[in-house]
Amino acid sequence: MGNGELHVISTGKQSPEKLVEIAAVIHPYIDALHIREKTKTAKEIYEIVKLLLKKQVPISKIIINDRLDVAYLMKAQGVHLAYHSLPVDLVKEAITDLRVGCSVHSLDEALQAQAQGADYITYGHVFSTQSKPGLTPRGLKQLRSISMSVTIPVIAIGGIKPCNVRSVVESGAKGVAVMSGILEANNPIEAAKEYALHLSI
């Protein structure tokens, strides 16, 4: 792997079978696969993780979004918390060996996440993205400001393409998170390789 982390986040729109099929071929090139399936139950998410393991995707690369119960029971790499999830400090106190990340959208939220003990934060959306139509992107200047204000890794998200990975890393991000750029690419494995390449330059 390069210096920067490559996180891939499930879109919530693909079938578990399709997601698992892609994950099985891209996992050597990524650092983390986030299972972010807001409409699915804990049991359904657990079933997805079981399918991933069956296809040799390492549990050490799987991060479960919001569902602390599934992350803990499956011994995943970590859990990723949203604003509606349990508080970071509560989770860190209760379960010391899970990597805990959370989504932030401002400097105040970033500083609060760090103070509560988050291991990393995702910040965005940095560039305009189809998943947030009509919303003004936060841009590289704010990404740089947040990256300089915290000591924990900042993973940039939102409209990240291979061609802008360098500018994101140069703005202080320790990695990027991608959804459709890899999972909906014509050739997901080539897309994952391209992102990984730009993170390692």
N, C-alpha and C positions, 0 to 999 in steps of 0.2 A: 504494500500500500504506500501511497505517497504521504506527504506531510499532512494534507488536509483530509478530514473525514468526509466520506460520501454516505449520506443517509437517503434511503428510498422509503417513501411513505405511501401506503396503499391508498388508492383513490376512493374506495368505498363504492365504486361503480362496477368493478370487475367481479366475476364469479370467483369463489374461493379456488376453484380448479384452475382458472386462468392465472390468478395471482401466484399460485403455487408453481405452476408450470414456468412462469417467467422467473420467479425467485430461484428456482432450482438451477437455472443457467447463469444468473447474474451474481449470485452470492460471492463468488471468489473476488469480485471487483468492488464490492461495497463493504462498508464497516457496520452498517446497521440497517435493518429492515423494520420499519414501524408498521405494526398492524393497527391501522386507524379505521375502524369500522363502526361508526357511530350508531348505526341502526341494528347492529347485531348483539345478541345476548352473550353473556359470559360463556355459556356452553358452546355457542357457535364460534366464538373466537378461539376457544380451547380446541375445537375441531380443526380450525385452520392451522393452528400451531402443530397439532398432531400430523397433519398432512405435510407441512413444511419439513418436519423432522424425518418423516418417511422418505422424503426426497433429498435427504442429506444436507438440508440447510442447517448450519450449526445454531444451537439454541443461544450460543454466545453472541450471535449477531441479531437476535430478535428482540425488539422493544415493543412492549404492548402499550397502546395509548389508552389512558384513563382507567383501564381495568387492572387495578392493583392485585386483585384476587388471582387473576389468571397469570399475571407476571410472576407473582410469588410462588404459586403452585407449580408452574412449569420451569422455575429457576431460569427465567429469561435474563438477557443482559440487563434489562431495566424496564422502567415504566416511565411513560411520558405523560405529564399532567397538563390539563388545560385550565382555564380560569374557573370552570365549573367543577373541577376535580377536588380531591382531598388536598389540604395544605401540604406543601413540600416538607416543612419541618416535622410535621406529624408522621409522615411516611418515613423520613430519614431516621427518626427516633425509633420507630417500631421495627424497621427492617434495614439493617445496616449494610447488607451485602448487595443491594440492588442499586444500579445506576439510576439516578432520578433526574429527569430533565423536565423543563416546562417551557411553555410558549409564552413569550412576552411581546408587547407591542409598544413599549415606551421605556425610557430610561428609568423611571421610577419603578416600573414592574421588574426590570432587569436587576436593579439594586436590591429590591425586596427578595427576589428569587435567590440571589447570591447570599443575602443575609440569612435566609431560611435553610441554606445548605444544599441548594441544587448543584448537581455535578456539571450541568451544562444548560444552556438555554437556546431555544430557536427564536430567531427574530425575523420579522417580515411584515408584510411582503415587501421585498427590496425593489423588485421591478414589477411592472404591470403584468398581470397574470389572468388567464381565462377563468380561474376559480374565484377571482375577486373582481368581477367586471364593474367598471365605473368607480372603483375606489382608487384614490391617488396612492401610488407606491411611496414607500418611506424613503427610498433612495440610499445611495452609498454614503452620503454625508452623515446621516443619522446612524447608519450601521457603524461607521468609524467612531462616532461619538460614544456609542454603547460599548463597542469592543475595547475602547481605551478606558472606559469607566469601571469595568469589571475584570476580575482575574480569572473567572471560569470561562471555558470555551463558549464562543458564540457560533451557532450554526445558522447560516443565512438561508432564508426560504422565500419563495415567491418569484416566479418568472426567471429562475436561474437556468441559463443555457450554457453549453460548453464554451461559447464565445465570450461570456461575461464572468466565468469562474475566476479568472485571474484578478479582475478588478475587485471582486468580492473578497478574495483572500488578501489582496493588497490593502483593503479597508479594515483588516484586522480579524475577519472571520476565520475560525479554525476549521471550517468545513461548510458544506452545502447540503440542503435537503431538497430532493426532487420527487415529484409525483409523475405527472403525465410525460415529462421529458424522457423518462426511461420506460415506465410501465405502458405507455400508449405509443411508444416509438415503433416504427416498422420493424426495426431490428433492435430489441432491447439490449442484447448482449453487446452490440457495437456501441450503442448509446452509453451504456454503463462504462465500457472501456474508455470512451472518449472523455467522459467526465473525470474518471479516475486519472487519466493521463494529464489533464489540465490541472488537477489538484497536486500532481507530483512534480510539476515543472519547477 
